[in-house]
């Protein structure tokens, strides 16, 4: 049977049992310290990784918040430009009992107009625009400039939605033109 190096040294008289035990304890302490250092280094790396992740997440949140603030500032600036265009080019409306009805956001609205203003609205040389809950009349060129900034600000007087011919249940039935009653 083979003996360990420690046992061989003890048998040869090169060391005592006390020295062997002390060397064993020192070896145990070194191993324990090495494990503790390795674990501490691992914890430190993990903390650094978490800190880097938290910093990246914070940077992403800050970037998103800045983007939203920038969009809000741009939107506010666009509406300020629209308001300025409307105020500069507004056509004065007469105070009469004659009204022009139009549909905006699926509700019927009305504004007072005279016959000349009504004709211009119907012809399309004047357009109704909406800003801050008010309806005003501006020339068509100004309405196009407003539409470039915000399409929802211009009130469409005609239904611009395409008619779905495919959904027409009577498309196969021909209606005679010469029907006499």
N, C-alpha and C positions, 0 to 999 in steps of 0.2 A: 504494500500500500504506500502511496506517495504522500509525503507530508508537505504542508504548505511552507512557504519560505519563512514565515514567522516561527513556525514550530521548529524548523531546522536551525534557525538562528538561536532560538532559546535553548535547544538541545546542545548546540555547540558552545554555549555560554557567552555569546556575544551580547546578550541583552537580558534584562530581567522581565518578569511578568508585569511588573509595575510600568516599566518603560513601554512594553508592548500594549498594555491597556491605554496608556497615555497617548501613544501614537495612533491607536485606533480611535480614540475620542477626538484627536485633532483632525484625523481624516474625515470623521463623521461631521465635525463642525465645518470643515472646508466644503464638503459636499452640500451641506445644508445652506451655507452662505452663497455658494454658487447657484443653487436652485432659487434662493430668495432674490439674488441679483437678476437672474434670468426672468423670474416672474415680475419683478419690479420694472425691468426694461420692457417687457411685454405690455404691462399695464400702461407704462408711459407712452409706448407706441400707439396703443388703443386710444388713450386720451387725446393724443395729437391728431389721430385720424378723426375722432369724433369732433374735435374742435375745428378741424379743417372742413368737415361736412357741415357743421353748424354755420361756419363763416360763409361757405358757398351757398347754403340755403338762405341765409340772411341777405347775401348779395343778390340772389335771384329775387327775393321778395322786394328788396329795395328797388331793383331794376323794374319789376312789374309795377310797383307803386309809382315810380317816376314816369313810366310809360302811360299809366292811367291819368296822372296829373297833366302830362303833356297833351294827351288827347282831349282832356276836359278844357285845358287852356285854348287849344286850337278850336274846339267847338264853340267856346265862348267868344273867341275872336271872330269866327265866321258869322255868328248871330249878331255880333256888334256891327260887322260890315253890312249884313242884310238890313239891319235896322237903319243904318245910316243911308243906304241906298233908297229905302222906302221913304224916309223922311225928306230926302232931297228931291225925289221924283214923284211924290204922291200927287194924285189928281184929286182935287177937292170935290167932295160929293155934296150935292145940294140937299137941303133939308126939305123933302117933299113927302107926300103920302103915297107916292108911287114906289113900289119895292121891286127888287130883282131877287128872285129865289135861286139858290144854288145848293149843291150838295157838297159837304166837306166832312170827311171821316164818318160817312154813313149817317149823317144828320142833315136835315134841311136847314139852311141858314138863309138870312135875308139881309139886304142892305138897301137903303134909300137911293134911288137913281132917278134921273130925268130921262126923257126919250132919247136924247143924243148920246148920253152915257150908255144907255141900254144897247143901242145899236153898235157902239164901239166895242162893248163887251162881247156881244154876239158875233161880231165880225172878227174878233181876235186882236184888234189893234190895242186894246187895253186888257189887262189881266188882273185877276184878284189874287192877292198874296196875303199870307198870314204871318204875323210876328207878334209874339208875346200876347196871344189871345185876341188880337185885333185883326180886323180885315180891312185892307186898303186896296186901292186901285192904282196900278202903275202901268206905264207903257210896256209893250211886248218886249222891246229890246232890254229894258231893265229887268223884266221878269226872267229873261234868259240868263242874265248875269246872276240873278238870285238863284235860279235853278242850278247853275254850275256850283254854287256854294252849298246849297241845301235843297234837294228836290222836293222835300216835304213842305217847304214854305210856299210853294206855288200851288194854288187851287186849280185843278183841272175842271173846266166847265163841261167837257164832253167825257163820256165813258170811254177811256182809252184801252179797256180790256178787250182782247180779241174775242169775237163771237166763235164759240166752238161749234163748227158745222158738223163735226163727227157725232156730237151728242144730240143733234136735232132728230127727234123721233119721226118727223113728217118729211124727211128729205127724199124719200122714195115716192111720195105722192105728188103728182103734178096738179097744179091749180090752173084751170083754164082761164085765159084772159078775156074771153068773150062771153062770160057768164051773164045771162040775162035773168032778171028777177021779175 
